Amino acid sequence: MRILITPTGYVHESGDVPVEGKSYFLEDATSGSLAQNKAFHALVMEFFKSGCHSYTCATWQELKDFIKRDMGAGFESYVYANESGMHEVKTKEEIPAGTPRTHIRGKLKSWSKYTKKERRETMDLLISTMIQAGVNSKKFNEIMTGMEGLWQKKD
């Protein structure tokens, strides 16, 4: 959402006063920020290009799904099939006992639905994994430098 500050004004929680007549981009403070979104996708892309990951994937999108599964919030629901059809449930425990694993699929939580805290935790783990895997490119260092102020902001 884009807003315009009017003569009646608006005071930001941080105490900053927006400038009258200037346009600003407004983000929901409870969800992940645009900066987090850009940084996450840049990190995934760099991890994919580095080849330092141990996942078998053909695209960076596949790698992103593995990261969301293994380092992120994981699955938001599960779908299973049986003789009566397809069924969606919230937890694995709701899947009937004896359902073959080949008949069960998890639905990953969308990155757009992650909270700021979930995004931060996922990105912290991804960064740690990338460092341990030996990612040390110029682009990775640029991303890390650009993120310095991101983590200092209040969640």
C-alpha positions as CSV (number, residue, x, y, z in Angstrom):
1,M,0.0,0.0,0.0
2,R,1.3,3.5,-0.8
3,I,0.4,6.5,1.3
4,L,0.8,10.3,1.1
5,I,1.5,12.3,4.2
6,T,-1.0,15.2,4.4
7,P,-0.9,18.5,6.3
8,T,-2.5,16.8,9.3
9,G,0.6,14.7,9.5
10,Y,1.5,11.3,10.8
11,V,4.1,10.2,13.3
12,H,5.9,6.9,12.9
13,E,6.3,4.6,16.0
14,S,10.1,5.3,15.9
15,G,9.4,9.0,16.4
16,D,10.4,9.9,12.8
17,V,8.1,12.5,11.3
18,P,7.3,11.9,7.6
19,V,7.8,14.9,5.3
20,E,4.6,16.6,4.1
21,G,4.0,16.1,0.4
22,K,6.4,13.1,0.1
23,S,5.1,9.6,-0.8
24,Y,6.1,6.6,1.3
25,F,5.6,2.8,1.0
26,L,3.7,1.4,3.9
27,E,4.2,-2.2,5.1
28,D,2.3,-4.2,7.6
29,A,4.5,-4.4,10.7
30,T,3.3,-7.9,11.7
31,S,4.2,-9.6,8.4
32,G,7.6,-9.9,6.8
33,S,9.1,-6.9,5.2
34,L,10.0,-6.2,1.6
35,A,13.6,-6.0,2.6
36,Q,13.5,-9.5,4.2
37,N,11.8,-10.9,1.1
38,K,14.4,-9.5,-1.3
39,A,17.3,-10.7,1.0
40,F,15.8,-14.2,1.3
41,H,15.4,-14.7,-2.4
42,A,18.9,-13.3,-3.1
43,L,20.4,-15.7,-0.6
44,V,18.6,-18.7,-2.1
45,M,19.7,-17.7,-5.6
46,E,23.3,-17.3,-4.4
47,F,23.2,-20.6,-2.6
48,F,21.9,-22.3,-5.7
49,K,24.5,-20.6,-8.0
50,S,27.3,-21.5,-5.6
51,G,26.6,-25.3,-5.9
52,C,27.7,-25.6,-2.3
53,H,24.3,-27.1,-1.2
54,S,23.7,-30.8,-0.8
55,Y,20.2,-30.8,-2.3
56,T,19.4,-32.4,-5.6
57,C,17.5,-29.7,-7.4
58,A,17.4,-28.3,-11.0
59,T,16.2,-24.8,-10.2
60,W,16.6,-22.2,-7.4
61,Q,12.8,-22.5,-6.8
62,E,13.3,-26.2,-5.9
63,L,16.1,-25.2,-3.6
64,K,13.8,-22.6,-2.0
65,D,11.2,-25.3,-1.3
66,F,13.8,-27.5,0.3
67,I,14.9,-24.6,2.5
68,K,11.3,-23.8,3.5
69,R,10.8,-27.4,4.4
70,D,14.0,-28.0,6.3
71,M,14.9,-24.6,7.7
72,G,11.6,-22.8,7.6
73,A,8.1,-23.2,8.9
74,G,7.6,-26.4,6.9
75,F,4.2,-27.7,6.0
76,E,1.0,-25.7,6.7
77,S,-1.2,-28.8,5.9
78,Y,-1.1,-32.3,4.4
79,V,-3.0,-33.9,1.6
80,Y,-3.6,-37.7,1.5
81,A,-5.4,-40.0,-0.8
82,N,-7.4,-43.1,0.0
83,E,-10.2,-45.1,-1.6
84,S,-12.7,-42.3,-0.9
85,G,-10.7,-39.5,-2.5
86,M,-8.3,-36.7,-1.6
87,H,-8.4,-35.1,1.8
88,E,-6.6,-32.1,3.4
89,V,-5.7,-32.0,7.1
90,K,-3.7,-29.6,9.2
91,T,-1.5,-32.1,11.0
92,K,0.2,-35.4,10.2
93,E,-1.6,-36.9,13.2
94,E,-5.0,-36.5,11.4
95,I,-3.9,-38.8,8.6
96,P,-5.4,-42.3,9.1
97,A,-3.0,-44.9,10.3
98,G,-1.9,-47.2,7.6
99,T,-2.0,-44.6,4.8
100,P,0.9,-45.3,2.5
101,R,3.6,-42.6,2.5
102,T,3.3,-42.5,-1.3
103,H,-0.3,-41.3,-0.8
104,I,0.7,-38.3,1.4
105,R,2.0,-34.9,0.4
106,G,2.8,-31.9,2.5
107,K,1.7,-28.3,1.4
108,L,4.6,-25.9,2.2
109,K,3.7,-22.7,4.0
110,S,4.0,-19.9,1.5
111,W,6.8,-17.4,2.1
112,S,4.3,-14.6,1.8
113,K,2.5,-16.0,4.9
114,Y,5.6,-16.2,7.1
115,T,5.7,-13.9,10.0
116,K,8.7,-11.6,10.5
117,K,10.0,-13.9,13.2
118,E,9.6,-17.0,11.0
119,R,11.4,-15.2,8.2
120,R,14.2,-14.1,10.4
121,E,14.7,-17.5,11.9
122,T,14.7,-19.2,8.5
123,M,17.2,-16.6,7.1
124,D,19.5,-17.0,10.1
125,L,19.6,-20.7,9.6
126,L,20.1,-20.4,5.9
127,I,23.0,-18.0,6.4
128,S,24.6,-20.3,8.9
129,T,24.2,-23.2,6.5
130,M,25.6,-21.2,3.6
131,I,28.7,-20.3,5.7
132,Q,29.2,-23.8,6.8
133,A,28.8,-25.1,3.3
134,G,31.6,-22.7,2.1
135,V,29.7,-20.0,0.2
136,N,32.1,-17.1,0.1
137,S,31.3,-15.2,-3.1
138,K,31.4,-11.4,-3.7
139,K,27.6,-11.4,-4.2
140,F,27.1,-13.3,-0.8
141,N,29.2,-10.8,0.9
142,E,27.3,-7.9,-0.7
143,I,24.0,-9.5,0.5
144,M,25.4,-9.9,4.0
145,T,26.5,-6.2,4.1
146,G,23.1,-5.1,2.8
147,M,21.4,-7.0,5.6
148,E,23.4,-5.5,8.5
149,G,20.7,-2.9,9.2
150,L,17.8,-5.4,8.6
151,W,18.5,-7.4,11.7
152,Q,19.0,-4.4,13.9
153,K,15.4,-3.2,13.3
154,K,12.8,-4.2,15.8
155,D,10.8,-7.4,15.0
